[in-house]
Amino acid sequence: MYAGETGVSYQYFFASRRSVVRPEGLGPGSDFIFVVMADQRPPFTLRIFVSERSLASWEQRHGRRLDANEQYALAKMRLFRAFDESPHLAREALGLVVDEANVEDLLEPLDLA
């Protein structure tokens, strides 16, 4: 359970991870797929795309690659950010992305460096 800053309460579970290439110019990466229910409404699927470029950017700055658990944590931090920012997440089915612009900010609370 997660209570978003938007006032919406969410229940979620992790469903799977798939390697993909996003055609929107985002390149290769992984979709972390979560099933989400908001305020007891019917469930919907959210995909958090973690780009390979974001992982390479983090690795270059910190001198090591994020392991699989840390990559999952990164996707989950993006999910939580979405819970806090968007009251209409079902419309964001493919719009949640981790890229070079937000990877550092999302991982900062986890103190992984």
Residue frames relative to the residue before (quaternion, step in Angstrom):
aa qw qx qy qz dx dy dz
M 1.0000 0.0000 0.0000 0.0000 0.00 0.00 0.00
Y 0.0063 0.7757 -0.6303 0.0322 3.55 -1.05 0.84
A 0.2137 -0.7609 0.6016 0.1158 3.57 -0.82 1.03
G 0.2726 -0.7959 0.5242 0.1319 3.57 -0.39 1.25
E 0.6084 -0.5629 0.4249 0.3639 3.53 -1.26 0.49
T 0.5862 0.5783 -0.3613 0.4375 3.60 1.25 -0.27
G 0.5520 -0.6116 0.3895 0.4117 3.60 1.29 -0.21
V 0.5767 0.5677 -0.3732 0.4537 3.57 1.29 -0.02
S 0.2552 -0.7493 0.5905 0.1576 3.58 -1.00 0.83
Y 0.1531 -0.8099 0.5652 0.0336 3.55 -0.91 1.01
Q 0.1127 -0.6937 0.7011 0.1207 3.45 -1.34 0.57
Y 0.0321 0.8135 -0.5771 0.0641 3.56 -0.94 0.81
F 0.0114 -0.7632 0.6408 0.0825 3.52 -1.32 0.26
F 0.5121 -0.6311 0.4989 0.3009 3.50 -1.23 0.63
A 0.2177 -0.8041 0.5434 0.1031 3.58 -0.80 1.01
S 0.7778 -0.2512 0.1974 0.5412 3.60 0.81 -0.93
R 0.2749 -0.7019 0.6270 0.1966 3.49 -1.45 0.09
R 0.0131 -0.7990 0.6008 -0.0212 3.57 -0.93 0.95
S 0.4001 -0.6638 0.5735 0.2652 3.54 -1.10 0.74
V 0.0490 0.8014 -0.5893 0.0895 3.56 -0.85 1.02
V 0.2402 -0.6866 0.6489 0.2233 3.50 -1.40 0.12
R 0.2742 -0.7808 0.5410 0.1499 3.56 -0.53 1.15
P 0.4031 -0.7506 0.4726 0.2251 3.61 -0.73 1.02
E 0.5680 0.6241 -0.3800 0.3788 3.62 1.21 -0.26
G 0.6503 -0.5186 0.3187 0.4544 3.60 1.22 0.34
L 0.5035 0.6662 -0.4140 0.3624 3.57 1.27 0.14
G 0.4076 -0.7483 0.4417 0.2808 3.56 1.26 -0.32
P 0.7554 -0.3779 0.2769 0.4582 3.55 -1.28 -0.41
G 0.2303 0.7476 -0.6047 0.1496 3.50 -1.31 0.50
S 0.4991 -0.6274 0.4993 0.3286 3.52 -1.25 -0.52
D 0.2721 -0.6976 0.6357 0.1878 3.52 -1.17 0.73
F 0.1572 -0.7300 0.6601 0.0817 3.54 -0.86 1.06
I 0.1639 -0.8327 0.5274 0.0399 3.55 -0.44 1.24
F 0.0668 -0.7881 0.6116 -0.0223 3.52 -0.81 1.15
V 0.2580 -0.7039 0.6352 0.1858 3.54 -1.20 0.66
V 0.0937 -0.8271 0.5524 -0.0447 3.53 -0.71 1.20
M 0.0836 -0.7358 0.6673 0.0798 3.54 -1.23 0.68
A 0.1567 -0.7860 0.5946 0.0642 3.56 -0.90 0.99
D 0.8509 -0.0979 0.0306 0.5152 3.57 -0.73 1.11
Q 0.6909 -0.5249 0.2616 0.4227 3.57 0.87 1.05
R 0.4145 0.6716 -0.4981 0.3593 3.60 1.16 0.52
P 0.6915 -0.4592 0.3258 0.4526 3.61 -1.23 0.20
P 0.5529 -0.6341 0.4267 0.3320 3.59 -1.06 0.69
F 0.0673 -0.7593 0.6454 0.0494 3.51 -1.32 0.50
T 0.4536 -0.6911 0.5024 0.2535 3.55 -1.25 0.42
L 0.0897 -0.7586 0.6430 0.0542 3.55 -1.09 0.83
R 0.1790 -0.7557 0.6221 0.0996 3.52 -1.06 0.84
I 0.1536 -0.7476 0.6409 0.0822 3.53 -0.86 1.03
F 0.1876 -0.7913 0.5753 0.0877 3.57 -0.52 1.19
V 0.1014 -0.7593 0.6420 0.0310 3.56 -0.79 1.11
S 0.2822 -0.8010 0.5090 0.1402 3.54 -0.37 1.27
E 0.5579 -0.5859 0.4705 0.3523 3.55 -1.16 0.63
R 0.6108 0.5582 -0.3522 0.4375 3.60 1.08 -0.67
S 0.6374 0.5149 -0.3399 0.4617 3.61 1.01 -0.70
L 0.6510 0.5074 -0.3118 0.4706 3.58 1.02 -0.81
A 0.6508 0.5070 -0.3107 0.4721 3.60 1.00 -0.82
S 0.6259 0.5343 -0.3320 0.4611 3.59 1.03 -0.77
W 0.6633 0.4926 -0.3022 0.4754 3.59 0.93 -0.91
E 0.6449 0.5305 -0.3147 0.4514 3.59 0.95 -0.90
Q 0.6521 0.5199 -0.3153 0.4527 3.59 0.93 -0.86
R 0.6977 0.4725 -0.2718 0.4648 3.60 0.98 -0.81
H 0.8043 0.3184 -0.1299 0.4846 3.58 1.01 -0.80
G 0.4874 -0.7241 0.3951 0.2863 3.58 1.27 0.03
R 0.7561 0.2376 -0.1992 0.5763 3.58 1.19 0.37
R 0.4919 -0.6477 0.5032 0.2922 3.53 -1.27 0.50
L 0.4785 -0.6300 0.5192 0.3233 3.57 -1.13 0.59
D 0.3765 -0.7201 0.5276 0.2479 3.60 -0.87 0.88
A 0.7455 -0.4250 0.2719 0.4355 3.58 -1.29 0.17
N 0.6554 0.5008 -0.3194 0.4665 3.62 0.96 -0.78
E 0.6611 0.4972 -0.3051 0.4719 3.58 1.00 -0.78
Q 0.6222 0.5198 -0.3402 0.4764 3.59 1.08 -0.64
Y 0.6204 0.5157 -0.3341 0.4875 3.59 1.05 -0.73
A 0.6432 0.5169 -0.3196 0.4658 3.60 0.95 -0.86
L 0.6204 0.5395 -0.3309 0.4632 3.58 1.04 -0.76
A 0.6586 0.4943 -0.3040 0.4790 3.59 0.92 -0.89
K 0.6627 0.5067 -0.3038 0.4601 3.57 0.98 -0.83
M 0.6199 0.5244 -0.3422 0.4729 3.59 1.05 -0.69
R 0.6379 0.5009 -0.3296 0.4833 3.61 1.06 -0.70
L 0.6115 0.5414 -0.3390 0.4669 3.57 1.06 -0.73
F 0.6700 0.4930 -0.2997 0.4672 3.60 0.86 -0.94
R 0.6160 0.5349 -0.3456 0.4636 3.59 1.01 -0.76
A 0.6504 0.5071 -0.3120 0.4718 3.58 0.98 -0.84
F 0.6150 0.5424 -0.3446 0.4570 3.60 1.00 -0.79
D 0.7076 0.4720 -0.2569 0.4587 3.58 0.98 -0.87
E 0.7683 0.4150 -0.1959 0.4461 3.59 1.05 -0.68
S 0.8122 0.2604 -0.1083 0.5106 3.61 0.98 -0.70
P 0.2754 -0.7827 0.5334 0.1641 3.59 -0.56 1.10
H 0.7279 0.3740 -0.2176 0.5319 3.63 1.27 -0.22
L 0.0180 0.8716 -0.4889 0.0302 3.56 0.77 1.03
A 0.5589 0.6142 -0.4094 0.3779 3.62 1.02 -0.55
R 0.6387 0.5257 -0.3179 0.4633 3.61 1.19 -0.48
E 0.6588 0.5351 -0.2841 0.4460 3.59 1.26 -0.33
A 0.1300 0.8683 -0.4770 0.0405 3.58 1.21 0.37
L 0.8132 0.1475 -0.0762 0.5578 3.63 0.91 -0.81
G 0.5677 0.6682 -0.3482 0.3317 3.59 1.24 0.05
L 0.5915 0.5780 -0.3764 0.4176 3.61 1.21 -0.01
V 0.0223 0.8388 -0.5303 0.1215 3.52 -0.36 1.32
V 0.1801 -0.6942 0.6803 0.1509 3.51 -1.28 0.62
D 0.0879 0.7943 -0.5928 0.1003 3.55 -0.67 1.15
E 0.7668 -0.3615 0.2529 0.4663 3.57 -1.29 -0.15
A 0.6473 0.5576 -0.3129 0.4149 3.58 1.11 -0.65
N 0.8200 0.2578 -0.1321 0.4937 3.62 1.02 -0.60
V 0.4379 0.7315 -0.4523 0.2620 3.63 1.20 -0.19
E 0.6722 0.4930 -0.3131 0.4551 3.62 0.85 -0.88
D 0.6614 0.5211 -0.2986 0.4493 3.56 0.92 -0.93
L 0.6760 0.4961 -0.3006 0.4544 3.59 0.94 -0.86
L 0.7333 0.4251 -0.2429 0.4719 3.60 0.99 -0.77
E 0.4563 0.7207 -0.4384 0.2831 3.62 1.17 -0.35
P 0.6800 0.4865 -0.3295 0.4386 3.68 0.78 -0.80
L 0.6679 0.5187 -0.3029 0.4394 3.61 1.16 -0.49
D 0.2634 -0.8151 0.4833 0.1810 3.59 1.31 -0.20
L 0.2021 0.8269 -0.4945 0.1756 3.57 0.80 1.07
A 0.5272 0.6785 -0.4010 0.3176 3.58 1.17 -0.40
